[in-house]
């Protein structure tokens, strides 16, 4: 009689001694609520396999809607793996997603991206999962080459223009003194880098070389140390 009366007290004591965490673990998880958004619109559904505590459940979710997957074997605190087994045609499926179960229905949001070079997957139709075809920007390359040619041409012609201005300047100064102009042209041609500019100006504009240039050329040929 005393033993039979003592058993209820042991049960009550064990219940009191159970911690809140153990009590939560002993309860069944309300599951996972999956919300599916589809890039292709609201037509179509996706099927998801949720696995936790060694048990799996399938749930079908409409595009733009939600559905909850439940299982009596699921416990709060367990890790659940979510894999999409089916989806709208031409979309990428979600795989190897993980959430942790709780004492409430855990929310999981995913998006069904349309197959494209940016979103690829084995289930995508051929021709959409490959890399984007790269085209060579020939117009840009041609424009760059043309710009470089113009820069090089300007770098060559600008000194020719400058030397032409110098020749005209000396011609105006020594208009009444040809010998002084000849001497000025000889000195100008002897300056480093000026001889080739004067020759190029003469050929491009088809003008005769200024007087005194021939004397300067002879000095240049004789003086091998001149730069």
C-alpha positions as CSV (number, residue, x, y, z in Angstrom):
1,X,0.0,0.0,0.0
2,X,2.8,2.4,0.9
3,X,4.8,1.5,-2.2
4,X,1.8,2.1,-4.5
5,X,1.2,5.5,-2.9
6,X,4.9,6.4,-3.3
7,X,5.0,5.9,-7.2
8,X,2.9,9.0,-8.1
9,X,5.2,11.1,-6.0
10,X,8.2,9.9,-8.0
11,X,6.4,10.7,-11.3
12,X,5.6,14.2,-10.1
13,X,9.2,14.7,-8.9
14,X,10.6,13.6,-12.2
15,X,8.3,16.0,-14.1
16,X,9.4,18.9,-11.9
17,X,13.0,18.0,-12.3
18,X,12.8,18.0,-16.1
19,X,14.4,21.2,-17.4
20,X,12.6,23.5,-19.9
21,X,15.1,22.6,-22.6
22,X,14.4,18.9,-22.2
23,X,10.7,19.6,-22.2
24,X,11.1,21.6,-25.5
25,X,13.2,18.8,-27.0
26,X,10.5,16.2,-26.1
27,X,7.9,18.2,-28.0
28,X,7.4,17.8,-31.8
29,X,8.5,20.7,-34.0
30,X,5.7,22.5,-35.9
31,X,7.8,22.1,-39.0
32,X,9.1,24.4,-41.7
33,X,7.0,26.9,-43.6
34,X,8.4,27.4,-47.1
35,X,7.6,30.5,-49.2
36,X,8.4,30.3,-52.9
37,X,8.8,33.3,-55.2
38,X,9.2,32.6,-58.9
39,X,10.8,34.9,-61.4
40,X,8.6,33.6,-64.2
41,X,5.4,34.7,-62.4
42,X,2.8,33.1,-60.2
43,X,2.1,30.0,-62.4
44,X,3.7,26.8,-61.3
45,X,4.7,24.9,-58.1
46,X,7.8,23.7,-56.4
47,X,8.2,20.5,-54.5
48,X,10.6,20.5,-51.5
49,X,12.0,17.6,-49.5
50,X,12.7,18.5,-45.9
51,X,14.8,16.0,-43.8
52,X,15.5,16.2,-40.1
53,X,16.0,13.6,-37.3
54,X,16.4,10.9,-40.0
55,X,12.9,11.5,-41.4
56,X,11.8,13.3,-44.5
57,X,8.6,15.0,-45.7
58,X,7.6,16.4,-49.0
59,X,5.6,19.6,-49.5
60,X,4.4,21.3,-52.6
61,X,4.5,25.1,-52.6
62,X,2.8,27.3,-55.3
63,X,4.6,30.2,-56.9
64,X,4.0,33.3,-54.8
65,X,2.6,31.2,-51.9
66,X,3.6,29.2,-48.8
67,X,3.2,25.7,-47.4
68,X,4.3,24.0,-44.2
69,X,6.1,20.7,-44.1
70,X,5.6,18.7,-40.8
71,X,6.8,15.4,-39.4
72,X,6.1,13.7,-36.1
73,X,9.8,12.7,-35.8
74,X,11.1,16.3,-36.0
75,X,12.3,17.8,-32.7
76,X,13.1,21.4,-31.9
77,X,16.8,22.2,-32.2
78,X,17.4,19.7,-34.9
79,X,19.0,20.7,-38.2
80,X,16.7,20.3,-41.2
81,X,18.0,20.0,-44.8
82,X,15.8,21.4,-47.6
83,X,16.2,20.2,-51.2
84,X,13.9,21.1,-54.1
85,X,13.0,18.0,-56.1
86,X,10.8,19.7,-58.7
87,X,10.0,23.2,-59.8
88,X,8.5,25.3,-62.6
89,X,10.0,24.6,-66.0
90,X,13.0,26.7,-66.9
91,X,13.9,27.6,-63.3
92,X,16.8,26.7,-61.0
93,X,16.1,24.5,-58.0
94,X,17.2,25.2,-54.4
95,X,19.4,22.4,-53.0
96,X,21.3,21.8,-49.8
97,X,19.6,24.5,-47.8
98,X,19.6,24.2,-44.0
99,X,17.5,25.6,-41.2
100,X,17.2,24.7,-37.5
101,X,13.9,23.5,-36.2
102,X,12.3,25.3,-33.2
103,X,9.2,25.2,-31.0
104,X,7.5,27.3,-33.7
105,X,7.2,26.8,-37.5
106,X,10.5,27.9,-39.0
107,X,10.2,30.2,-42.0
108,X,12.3,29.5,-45.1
109,X,12.1,31.8,-48.1
110,X,13.5,30.8,-51.5
111,X,13.3,32.1,-55.1
112,X,13.0,30.1,-58.3
113,X,15.4,32.0,-60.6
114,X,14.8,31.6,-64.3
115,X,17.6,29.7,-66.1
116,X,20.0,32.2,-67.7
117,X,23.8,32.6,-68.1
118,X,23.7,34.1,-64.6
119,X,21.8,31.3,-63.0
120,X,22.8,27.8,-64.2
121,X,21.9,24.3,-63.2
122,X,21.7,20.8,-64.7
123,X,17.9,21.0,-64.9
124,X,18.1,24.1,-67.1
125,X,17.2,23.5,-70.8
126,X,20.2,23.3,-73.2
127,X,21.3,26.7,-74.5
128,X,20.4,28.6,-71.3
129,X,22.9,27.3,-68.9
130,X,26.0,28.0,-70.9
131,X,28.2,31.0,-70.5
132,X,27.2,34.2,-72.2
133,X,28.7,34.4,-75.6
134,X,31.4,37.0,-75.5
135,X,31.8,39.2,-78.5
136,X,34.9,41.2,-79.3
137,X,34.2,44.9,-79.2
138,X,35.8,45.6,-82.6
139,X,34.3,49.1,-82.7
140,X,36.0,50.0,-79.4
141,X,39.3,48.5,-80.5
142,X,39.2,50.3,-83.8
143,X,38.4,53.6,-82.0
144,X,41.3,53.0,-79.6
145,X,43.7,52.3,-82.5
146,X,42.4,55.4,-84.3
147,X,42.9,57.5,-81.3
148,X,46.5,56.2,-80.8
149,X,47.3,57.0,-84.5
150,X,45.9,60.5,-84.1
151,X,48.0,61.0,-81.0
152,X,51.2,59.8,-82.7
153,X,50.5,61.9,-85.8
154,X,49.9,64.9,-83.6
155,X,53.1,64.3,-81.7
156,X,55.0,64.2,-85.1
157,X,53.2,67.1,-86.8
158,X,53.1,69.5,-84.0
159,X,56.9,70.1,-83.9
160,X,56.7,70.5,-87.7
161,X,54.2,73.3,-87.3
162,X,56.3,74.9,-84.6
163,X,59.4,74.9,-86.8
164,X,57.4,76.3,-89.6
165,X,56.3,79.2,-87.4
166,X,59.9,79.8,-86.4
167,X,61.0,79.9,-90.0
168,X,58.3,82.4,-90.8
169,X,59.2,84.5,-87.8
170,X,62.9,84.7,-88.7
171,X,61.9,85.5,-92.3
172,X,59.8,88.5,-91.2
173,X,62.6,89.8,-88.9
174,X,65.4,89.4,-91.5
175,X,63.3,90.2,-94.6
176,X,65.6,92.9,-95.7
177,X,68.8,91.0,-94.7
178,X,69.0,87.7,-96.5
179,X,72.4,86.9,-95.1
180,X,71.2,87.3,-91.5
181,X,68.2,85.1,-92.4
182,X,70.6,82.5,-93.8
183,X,72.7,82.5,-90.7
184,X,69.6,82.3,-88.5
185,X,68.4,79.2,-90.5
186,X,71.8,77.6,-90.2
187,X,71.8,78.1,-86.4
188,X,68.2,76.8,-86.2
189,X,69.0,73.7,-88.2
190,X,72.1,73.0,-85.9
191,X,69.8,72.9,-82.9
192,X,69.4,69.2,-81.7
193,X,66.2,67.7,-83.2
194,X,65.5,70.6,-85.6
195,X,67.1,69.2,-88.8
196,X,64.6,66.4,-89.2
197,X,61.7,68.7,-88.5
198,X,62.8,71.1,-91.2
199,X,63.3,68.2,-93.7
200,X,59.9,66.7,-92.8
201,X,58.2,70.2,-93.2
202,X,59.8,70.6,-96.6
203,X,58.6,67.2,-97.8
204,X,55.1,67.4,-96.4
205,X,54.4,71.0,-97.6
206,X,56.6,70.6,-100.7
207,X,58.5,73.8,-99.9
208,X,62.2,74.3,-100.5
209,X,64.6,74.0,-97.7
210,X,65.4,77.4,-96.1
211,X,68.7,79.0,-97.2
212,X,71.5,78.0,-94.9
213,X,70.1,74.6,-94.2
214,X,72.6,73.0,-96.6
215,X,75.5,74.5,-94.7
216,X,74.0,73.2,-91.5
217,X,73.7,69.7,-93.0
218,X,77.3,69.7,-93.9
219,X,78.3,70.7,-90.4
220,X,76.1,67.9,-89.0
221,X,77.7,65.4,-91.3
222,X,81.2,66.5,-90.4
223,X,80.5,66.6,-86.7
224,X,79.7,63.0,-85.7
225,X,79.5,64.0,-82.0
226,X,76.5,66.2,-82.5
227,X,73.3,64.9,-81.2
